[in-house]
Amino acid sequence: MLTVPSAPRYRMTSAPLVQAVAQVNFPIVARLKSVEGIAPLQDALLDLFPYMNQQVVQEVSLMIGPAGPAIPESAQSTVHVFTDDSGWHLSVTVSSASLWIGPEYAGVDDFALRFERVCTALREAGGVRRCDRLGVRYVDLVEIGEAGDDWAQWFRPEIVGLAHPDLSRSTLTTSLTETRLHQDPGGPLSNLDNQAEGVIRHGVVPPGTILKGVPPQPVDHQAFLFDMDTFVAIAQPFDDQKLIAQYRALHAEIEKVFHWAVTDEGRVHFGYELVDDTEG
């Protein structure tokens, strides 16, 4: 999406990642709402996710029109949350599934294998036949209090912007930039029939901020945020292999942007290492 060089294979031993998410949205599958209906999916994923909980979430929607705000409409939705003992989570509703992991993230290959298992189970055991949206999101946070002013040297000036300590010092509370991108069919996303899109958010956020996500991510201290979200919003058959190929292509876009954004000082701080192509 951004015209920056593709990244080599690399990892960071002290990456500031707080959440990696892959989400698929699909037409409503009513049986996924009940315990009985979700049971085949639980059985198919039992070795990955030995535990499951059911949550009822209250959702409120507010419509704004010429006459002003209308009366809020409230509805409940059921979410089944699958977990293991290693920090992995899978949230399933009647129309979406979100696989996510926090700082325990061990790399794209590990994530892709698990996501493929989830997609296969959704199709075979869950009865999902179409994907309406595939999204991949990586959220990085650097706590400013612990880093002092050094954090601004870890990212390119274009990413730090007006949040740079030389400009803001102690007066800064929030400085957040959002950039929206799209990529036409072709290149690494050539297996798509439509364009991919991306949203990059970066800047300083104050303590008490709640970052929208699956689940929402609370921010306890003033922090520098680097949040990259890529997605394709097209209706396509729920084909496991194609979805995983698209996941990897979307992840590659995120990976190359982060590789470009981090400076040499940042690479030292985050424990940057090149990965041998012969590794699994």
C-alpha positions in Angstrom: 0.0 0.0 0.0 2.7 2.4 0.9 5.5 2.6 -1.7 8.2 1.5 0.6 10.5 -1.5 0.1 9.4 -5.0 1.0 10.8 -6.1 4.3 13.3 -9.0 4.7 12.3 -11.7 7.1 12.9 -10.4 10.6 11.8 -10.6 14.2 12.2 -8.4 17.2 12.9 -10.0 20.6 11.5 -7.0 22.5 8.8 -5.8 20.1 6.3 -3.3 21.5 3.4 -5.4 20.2 0.4 -5.5 22.5 -2.1 -7.2 20.1 -2.2 -9.1 16.8 -5.7 -9.8 15.4 -7.1 -11.6 12.3 -10.9 -11.3 11.8 -13.3 -12.8 9.3 -16.9 -11.5 8.9 -19.5 -13.6 7.3 -23.3 -13.8 6.8 -25.2 -14.7 9.9 -25.0 -18.4 10.9 -27.8 -18.5 13.5 -26.8 -21.7 15.2 -23.5 -20.2 16.3 -25.5 -18.2 18.9 -26.3 -21.2 21.1 -24.1 -23.6 23.1 -25.6 -26.5 21.2 -24.9 -24.8 17.8 -21.3 -23.9 18.7 -20.5 -27.4 20.0 -19.2 -28.8 16.7 -16.8 -25.9 16.4 -15.6 -26.4 19.9 -15.0 -30.0 19.3 -13.0 -29.2 16.1 -10.7 -26.8 17.9 -10.5 -28.6 21.2 -6.7 -29.3 20.9 -6.0 -25.6 20.2 -8.6 -24.1 22.6 -9.4 -26.4 25.5 -11.7 -23.8 27.3 -14.8 -21.9 26.2 -16.9 -19.2 27.9 -20.1 -17.6 26.7 -20.6 -13.9 27.1 -23.6 -11.7 26.5 -22.6 -8.2 25.3 -24.8 -5.2 25.4 -24.6 -3.1 22.2 -25.9 0.4 21.8 -26.4 2.2 18.5 -27.2 5.9 18.1 -28.6 7.3 14.9 -28.0 11.0 14.1 -30.4 12.8 11.8 -31.5 16.3 10.9 -33.7 16.5 14.0 -30.8 15.6 16.3 -30.0 12.4 18.1 -32.6 9.7 18.1 -33.4 7.4 21.0 -30.5 5.0 21.4 -31.3 1.4 20.4 -29.9 -1.4 22.5 -29.4 -5.0 21.7 -27.6 -8.0 23.1 -25.2 -10.2 21.3 -23.7 -13.6 22.3 -20.0 -14.1 22.1 -18.3 -17.5 22.6 -14.7 -17.0 23.7 -12.2 -19.8 23.2 -8.9 -19.7 25.2 -5.8 -21.8 26.0 -3.1 -21.5 28.6 -0.7 -19.6 26.4 -2.6 -16.3 25.8 -4.5 -17.2 22.6 -8.1 -16.1 22.2 -10.8 -16.8 19.6 -14.0 -14.8 19.8 -17.0 -16.1 17.7 -20.3 -14.5 17.1 -23.1 -15.4 14.7 -21.3 -13.2 12.0 -17.6 -13.0 12.9 -14.6 -14.8 14.3 -11.5 -13.0 15.7 -8.3 -14.7 16.5 -5.9 -12.7 18.7 -2.8 -12.8 20.8 -1.0 -10.3 22.9 2.8 -9.9 23.6 3.1 -13.8 23.6 2.9 -13.5 19.7 5.6 -15.8 18.2 5.6 -14.8 14.6 3.5 -14.9 11.4 4.0 -18.6 10.7 2.7 -19.7 14.1 -0.3 -17.2 13.7 -1.1 -18.4 10.1 -1.2 -22.1 11.1 -3.7 -21.3 13.9 -5.7 -19.0 11.7 -5.9 -21.7 9.0 -7.2 -24.2 11.6 -9.8 -21.7 12.7 -10.9 -21.0 9.1 -11.1 -24.8 8.3 -13.2 -25.4 11.4 -15.5 -22.5 10.6 -16.2 -23.9 7.2 -16.5 -27.6 8.1 -17.9 -27.5 11.6 -19.5 -24.0 11.7 -21.2 -24.1 8.3 -19.7 -20.8 7.2 -19.9 -20.5 3.4 -18.9 -16.9 2.5 -16.4 -14.3 3.8 -17.5 -10.7 3.6 -14.5 -9.1 5.1 -11.0 -10.2 6.2 -9.0 -7.9 8.4 -5.5 -8.1 9.9 -4.5 -5.6 12.7 -1.3 -5.2 14.7 -1.2 -2.7 17.6 2.1 -1.5 19.1 2.5 0.7 22.2 5.6 2.3 23.7 5.1 3.6 27.3 6.6 7.1 27.2 7.2 7.4 31.0 9.7 4.5 31.0 11.4 5.5 27.8 11.8 9.2 28.6 12.6 11.1 25.4 14.5 8.2 23.8 11.3 6.7 22.2 11.2 9.5 19.6 14.6 8.3 18.2 13.1 4.8 17.6 10.8 5.8 14.8 11.2 7.9 11.7 10.4 11.7 12.0 7.4 11.2 9.7 5.9 8.8 12.2 6.7 10.8 15.4 5.5 14.1 13.9 4.4 16.8 16.3 4.6 14.3 19.2 8.4 14.8 19.2 9.6 15.8 22.7 11.6 18.8 21.2 8.2 20.3 20.1 5.8 19.1 22.8 7.6 18.5 26.0 5.3 18.2 29.0 2.5 20.1 27.3 1.4 17.3 25.0 -1.6 15.3 25.9 -2.7 13.8 22.6 -1.3 13.9 19.0 -2.8 11.2 16.8 -2.6 11.0 13.0 -4.7 8.6 10.9 -3.8 7.7 7.3 -6.1 5.7 5.0 -4.7 3.8 2.1 -5.9 1.5 -0.7 -4.2 -0.9 -3.1 -5.8 -1.9 -6.4 -5.7 -5.6 -7.4 -2.3 -6.9 -8.4 1.1 -7.4 -6.7 1.1 -9.4 -3.5 -2.7 -9.2 -3.4 -3.3 -10.4 -6.9 -5.6 -13.2 -5.7 -8.2 -10.6 -4.8 -10.9 -9.3 -7.1 -11.0 -5.9 -5.4 -8.7 -3.5 -3.7 -7.2 -3.9 -0.2 -7.4 -1.1 2.2 -5.4 0.1 5.2 -5.6 2.4 8.1 -2.5 3.6 10.0 -2.8 5.4 13.3 0.2 6.8 15.1 0.9 9.3 17.8 0.7 9.9 21.5 -2.4 8.9 23.5 -3.1 9.8 27.1 -3.7 7.4 30.0 -7.2 6.1 30.2 -7.5 5.7 26.4 -9.5 2.7 25.2 -8.3 1.5 21.8 -11.1 -0.1 19.8 -10.4 -3.7 19.0 -11.2 -7.3 19.8 -11.2 -6.9 22.7 -10.8 -3.2 23.4 -7.2 -2.4 24.5 -6.9 -0.1 27.6 -3.9 2.3 27.9 -2.8 2.8 31.5 0.0 5.3 30.8 0.8 8.0 28.3 2.1 6.0 25.3 3.2 6.2 21.7 0.7 4.3 19.5 1.5 2.6 16.2 -1.6 0.9 15.0 -1.9 -0.8 11.6 -5.1 -2.2 10.2 -5.4 -3.8 6.7 -8.5 -5.4 5.2 -10.3 -6.6 2.2 -14.1 -6.0 2.2 -15.4 -8.2 -0.6 -17.8 -11.2 -0.7 -15.8 -14.3 -1.6 -16.2 -18.1 -1.0 -14.9 -19.2 2.4 -11.9 -20.9 1.0 -9.3 -21.7 3.7 -6.3 -21.6 1.5 -7.2 -18.3 -0.2 -8.0 -16.7 3.1 -4.7 -17.7 4.5 -2.8 -16.4 1.4 -4.7 -13.1 1.8 -3.8 -13.0 5.5 -0.2 -13.4 4.7 -0.3 -10.7 2.0 -2.0 -8.2 4.4 0.5 -9.1 7.1 3.3 -8.4 4.7 2.0 -4.9 4.1 2.0 -4.3 7.8 5.4 -5.8 8.2 7.0 -3.7 5.6 5.5 -0.4 7.0 6.8 -1.2 10.5 10.2 -2.2 9.1 10.3 1.2 7.3 9.1 3.2 10.3 11.6 1.9 12.8 15.1 3.6 12.8 18.4 1.9 13.4 18.2 3.1 17.1 14.8 1.5 17.3 16.0 -1.8 15.8 18.7 -2.0 18.5 16.2 -1.2 21.2 13.6 -3.7 20.0 16.1 -6.5 19.4 15.9 -6.6 15.7 17.2 -9.8 14.1 17.1 -11.1 10.5 15.5 -14.5 10.1 17.2 -17.2 8.0 14.9 -18.2 5.1 15.6 -21.8 5.9 13.9 -21.5 9.2 10.4 -22.8 9.4 
